[in-house]
Amino acid sequence: MADRKSGFPGLRPVLLAAVAGLATGAVAVYVSGVPSGNNLPEEPAGLARPAGAEADIAQCAQKSDRANTVAAAAKGEVAAMLAANPPQSLAGLSLNDPSGAKTTFGSMSGKVLLVNLWATWCAPCRAEMPALDALQKEMGSDGFEVVAVNVDTGDDTKPKKFLAETGVSNLGYYRENTLALFNELKKRGLALGLPVTLLVDRDGCLIANMNGPAEWASDDAKALVRTATGS
């Protein structure tokens, strides 16, 4: 369906390959290559919990019903989006905002976030980035944002060139170039490779997650966003 409906050649085979890889214990099968010209830092020991983190964790743990409701709306092109089990706080995880300043997902509270981690050396990321851009253009609002986070190490040269080449103009330029964010998600069992997508509610709680690409400009994706935002 994705091949006929949009310019996403081969996304469904790639996603099927990812699922097959998970079944056999493979890691990051949907990443087509390794970083070119980047030096990967050692995996950090973990991110320190900020003040108030215990309260955030307790609040998120009560959202299983909400996570199941949202995940039930994940059909068709976004059927790989699964309910968070259990829902957990991502509020303290940090990244750089479009101005280059440090921020956290918690600082974006009040807005539902579709967080997508991508890199220039990830071929499926290149394929799905225009669809994420289109989703943000159509549905971005005070209550919803697509937060596409580049995780290339090094400077901004390659990521900005990538965005220009793929025609992305509606997404904010979020960055985390130390791999601390990706490694923390990997440690939590949420990230097995790239791309990885997280649906985060207004309280900074993870309610659904997906490994692998999807057709984010599809009607199925928009229906999922409407369910998540209550719109």
FENVEN-V304293 format. One record per backbone hydrogen bond with DSSP energy under -0.5 kcal/mol. CO is the residue of the C=O (numbers start at 1). NH is the residue of the N-H. E is the energy in kcal/mol with one decimal. If there is no record, write none. Layout:
co-><CO CO>
nh-><NH NH>
e-><E E>
This chain:
co-><1 2 2 7 8 10 11 12 13 14 15 16 17 18 19 20 21 21 22 28 30 30 35 38 50 52 53 54 55 56 57 58 59 60 63 64 65 66 67 68 69 70 71 73 75 76 77 78 80 82 86 88 90 90 91 93 95 96 97 101 103 104 105 106 108 112 113 113 114 115 116 117 117 118 119 121 122 123 124 125 126 128 129 130 131 132 133 134 135 136 141 143 144 145 145 146 146 147 147 148 148 149 150 156 157 158 159 160 161 162 163 164 172 174 175 176 179 180 181 182 183 184 185 185 186 190 192 195 196 197 198 198 199 199 200 201 202 204 204 205 206 207 208 209 210 214 215 218 219 220 221 222 223 224 225 226 226>
nh-><5 6 8 9 11 14 15 16 17 18 19 20 21 22 23 24 24 26 25 31 32 124 37 40 53 56 57 58 59 60 61 62 62 63 67 68 69 70 71 72 73 73 74 75 78 79 215 81 82 209 85 206 93 105 106 105 103 175 100 97 95 107 108 109 111 145 115 200 147 198 149 195 196 151 122 123 126 127 128 129 130 132 133 134 135 136 137 138 139 140 144 112 141 114 147 148 172 116 149 150 174 118 176 160 161 162 163 164 165 166 168 167 174 150 96 179 183 184 185 186 187 188 190 191 189 192 28 212 117 210 115 200 207 208 113 204 110 90 91 201 88 84 199 82 197 216 218 222 223 224 225 226 227 228 229 230 231>
e-><-2.7 -1.7 -0.7 -0.7 -1.5 -1.9 -2.8 -2.7 -2.2 -2.0 -2.4 -2.5 -2.4 -2.2 -1.9 -1.0 -0.5 -3.2 -1.4 -1.5 -0.6 -0.5 -0.6 -0.6 -1.8 -1.8 -2.7 -2.3 -2.3 -2.5 -2.1 -0.6 -1.1 -2.0 -2.6 -2.5 -2.1 -2.4 -2.6 -1.7 -0.6 -1.4 -1.6 -1.2 -2.0 -1.6 -0.6 -2.0 -0.6 -2.2 -0.6 -3.4 -1.6 -0.5 -2.4 -1.6 -3.0 -1.8 -2.7 -3.1 -2.1 -0.5 -1.3 -1.6 -1.0 -2.0 -0.8 -2.9 -2.0 -3.2 -3.1 -0.6 -1.0 -2.5 -1.4 -0.8 -1.6 -1.7 -2.0 -1.8 -0.6 -2.0 -2.3 -2.2 -2.4 -2.3 -2.2 -2.2 -3.0 -2.0 -0.7 -2.5 -2.8 -2.3 -0.7 -0.8 -0.5 -2.3 -0.7 -0.6 -1.0 -2.4 -2.3 -2.3 -1.9 -2.6 -2.3 -2.0 -2.6 -1.9 -2.2 -0.9 -1.5 -2.5 -3.4 -0.7 -2.7 -2.0 -2.3 -2.5 -2.4 -1.6 -2.9 -0.9 -1.5 -0.5 -0.6 -2.7 -2.6 -2.6 -3.0 -0.7 -2.9 -1.2 -2.8 -2.0 -2.3 -3.1 -0.5 -2.9 -0.7 -2.1 -3.1 -2.7 -2.9 -1.2 -1.3 -1.9 -2.3 -1.8 -2.3 -2.5 -2.0 -2.5 -2.4 -1.4 -1.6>
